[in-house]
Amino acid sequence: MSAPGSNTEEALHRVKFLHTAIWAFFAACILAIPLAAASGALRLAMGLIAIVAIEVIVLLLNGLRCPLTGVAARYTPDRRDNFDIYLPLWLARHNKLIFGAIYLAGVAYTLVLWHDAGAG
């Protein structure tokens, strides 16, 4: 275990901060998809879908884990669901389920609106 204020602790803090910032960006994109679609900004919604799809591909290529999880693991023996990110434990534990469902629903909603806009 590292001493408080050690380089290891500081490195873990930096990784967790970066991971949290990236998570917040993608969470905001996911939440914005249905809002953009509902407001008629279908191109924006499709752009957000594409941005998140890139992250999904990264996760798939990394065994459904963020690459930063492996980086954080170098700095701590802790393996709780939130050891690598500044999120409440419950949210870190259910993050993929919650935001995956919102993402898929947003994609489906956007595609329905896109289809309906083309049919009109």
ZISULBEL-V198924 format. One line per field, one symbol per residue. ss: DSSP state (A for helix, B for strand, O for the rest). burial: + if it has 24 or more other C-alpha atoms within 12 Angstrom, else -. A space follows every 50 residues. Layout:
BEGIN
ss=???
burial=???
END
This chain:
BEGIN
ss=OOOOOOAAAAAAAAAAAAAAAAAAAAAAAAAAAAAAAAOOOAAAAAAAAA AAAAAAAAAAAOOOOOAAAAAAAOOOOOOOOOOOOOOOAAAAAAAAAAAA AAAAAAAAAAAAAAAAAAAO
burial=-----------++-++--++--+--++-+++++++++----+--++-++- -+--++--------+++++--++-++-----+++++-----+--++--++ -++--++-+++-++------
END
